[in-house]
Amino acid sequence: MPGLVRSIAIQVLGWALVIFGLAAIFLPGPGLLALFAGLALLSQQYEWAERRVEPVKRAAMKTARDSVATPGRIALSLLGVAWLVGFGVLWVVSPGAPDWWPLHERWWLPGGWGTGLSLIVSGLAALAMVVYSFVKLRPGRVAA
């Protein structure tokens, strides 16, 4: 029974990470890294996933390395982090709609604190990835 529970947990988490990773490729978020993590989990049970882990890992590491290749890219990444966290705080605080807002007030910051918290968590995850990429993957360093 414990083996069955472990198998189901790995599959649920693996598929959730794959779906999130695919969505995050197009939306703000760590798409390739989440896709890699999901495939790594699924590769424990599926041969098709095992064949895809290494190419996705290489693409994720290349993207991470490229993101810290120049000071401009690092600055843009940090600006993106500040933008995500800042908007997350705005959503959590949830001030009333400003006078210039043309739509009904219910359309101002939809989603409430849940949306704000997810933006803040995404921003902090992005910051962690930028720091990791800077320390471990920036050009001129030998990756372990």
C-alpha positions, -999 to +999 in steps of 0.1 A: +000+000+000+028+026+008+042+019-027+009+027-043+005+059-023+041+070-033+034+061-069+002+082-070+019+111-052+048+111-076+024+110-106+001+138-093+030+161-084+049+153-116+019+160-138+010+192-119+046+204-124+045+195-161+012+214-166+024+244-146+057+243-165+039+243-199+017+272-188+046+291-173+065+290-206+039+314-219+030+331-186+053+347-160+071+319-141+098+293-142+084+272-171+114+251-182+125+245-146+090+233-135+087+212-167+121+197-159+111+189-123+079+173-134+096+152-160+122+142-135+095+129-112+076+112-140+108+096-153+108+074-122+078+056-136+076+063-174+103+056-200+089+084-223+095+109-195+130+096-189+139+102-226+128+139-223+144+148-190+179+156-203+169+178-233+146+198-211+173+201-184+198+214-210+173+239-223+165+251-187+201+255-178+209+273-210+180+297-204+191+303-168+227+309-180+216+333-207+195+352-182+226+363-163+250+367-193+250+405-193+244+432-167+214+444-187+197+410-186+204+408-148+188+442-144+158+433-164+154+401-144+155+420-112+131+446-125+107+417-134+111+404-098+103+439-084+073+442-107+059+409-096+064+415-059+051+451-062+019+441-080+015+413-055+017+437-026-008+460-044-032+431-048-029+421-011-034+457+001-062+460-024-068+498-025-101+511-040-103+517-077-087+551-087-108+578-103-092+572-137-103+535-138-130+534-166-146+501-156-168+491-127-149+488-094-153+450-092-129+448-122-102+466-102-076+440-090-098+409-094-088+378-074-080+396-041-053+385-017-049+350-033-038+366-066-015+389-047+001+361-027+007+341-058+024+371-075+046+376-044+056+339-043+063+339-080+085+370-076+104+354-047+109+322-067+121+342-097+146+361-074+159+328-060+164+315-096+182+347-106+205+345-076+212+308-083+219+315-119+242+344-111+262+324-085+263+291-103+257+296-140+269+330-152+294+329-181+330+326-169+321+301-142+324+264-145+290+248-137+291+218-114 
